[in-house]
Amino acid sequence: MNKVYFQEENATILCADTLTTRLIEDNSIDLIVTSPPYNLDIDYKSHDDAKPYDEYLKFTKSWLRKCLKWLKKDGRMCLNIPLDKNKGGHQSVGADLIEIAKSVGYKYHSTIIWNEGNISKSSAWGSWMSASCPYVIAPVELIVLLYKDSWKKTSGTKKSDITRDEFVAWTNGVWTFRGESKRKIGHPAPFPVELPKRCIKLFSFVEDTILDPFMGSGSTVIAAKQNNRKGIGIDKDLEYCELAMHRVLKETK
């Protein structure tokens, strides 16, 4: 399926595959805010989330390259990814994905640490009370800030709606707020609207176009519409497009 599934003022949902769709024009996106699949064997219905790690990195390279074409010259990306993983083998996911992004043409700006308040506190224990094989679990995720050609934003309305207190708080590189409930939202890996809201108000102007190429439950589209931006979300799963549409209608009245 490759079509506009839902559209109203400042909210568009595309039922399509990010790797193959032609529904987004090149050089048309001001800001991408997304959390791609983490390859942790999550049941995404239409996506294989248990690829061999080298295949996952190839997939990452493909979609990052596609998104780079969609960004304007002063376009930016807020990439929410894990710091590392130990399921299926220990991997430095954050570092690897940053290197891939730079290899396809993105420029690196900085990284925000998201201290997710309700992340699991369980431990793999490893070798309990022994130095032989302990496990370390970091209760944080990354929001990597990337850009296309120039970090300084010159296009758009030049209108910002961020408050002084928000600016002071959010330019601190450690953000602490709770994650989103899977059961409440009905999606296996939702992120809270608070995450794209902060990225959108801090890194885009009013009326800019915001894209999430892995829309899932629609949090980025909701945050964009709530803050007077044009939100576009892409997902190839019909069920998630339906879920996102209902959330947009409910949460942006």
C-alpha positions, 0 to 999 in steps of 0.5 A: 500500500502506498497512499495518503491514508488520512489528511486534515489541516496540519496532519497527514498519515501515509500508509507506505514503506519509507524505503520505497515511497515517492509520496514525499518530495525531495528538499521539502522537510524541515525536521524529522523526529523519529524512533526507528525499530530497535531490532529487539524482536518486537512484534511490529506485524509488518516489520521484521525486528529480529534481523541479523545485526549487519542486515539491521545496519544495512536497513538503517543506512537505506532509510537514512539515505532516503530521509536525507533527500527529503530534508531541506538544506537546513533540515534537521533530524532528531533520532531517538535510538538506544544507547546499546543493546544486549539482547541477541548479542551486545552491540553499541547501537548508538555509536554504530547508527551515528557513524552510518548517518555520517557516512551517508551525508548527515552532519552531527551536532550533539546528543540529548540523553533521555532519562526515561523514568519508567524504564525496566529496573530489572537486571540480568544479574549475570554473575551475581556479586561476582566480577566474572560476568556482571551485566550493566543496564543503562536506563537511558536512550539517545536523541541524536541531533543531525543536520543536512548542510547547515545547522543554522536554520534560515528557511521558514516563518522565523517564528518560534513559540518556545517559552523562556523556561522551556528553552532554558530547561530543554537546552540542558542535554539531559531530559527526564520524563516518563516513557509511554505505556504500551497497554494504554496506547495499543502499540508495542513501542510508543514514545510519549508526545512530550519527546517530539513536542520538545524537539519540534518547539526547540528545533523548528519554526511555527508552520514548518513541516515535520516528518516521522518516517516510522510513525507507529502510534502517531506521537510526532504527528500529534505533537506537530499539529498541537504546536501549529506545524504540519505533521506527516507520518509514514507507516506501512502497517494499516493497523498502526495508520488506523491507530494514529488517525484515531489518536490524532482526531482525539488528541488534537481537537 
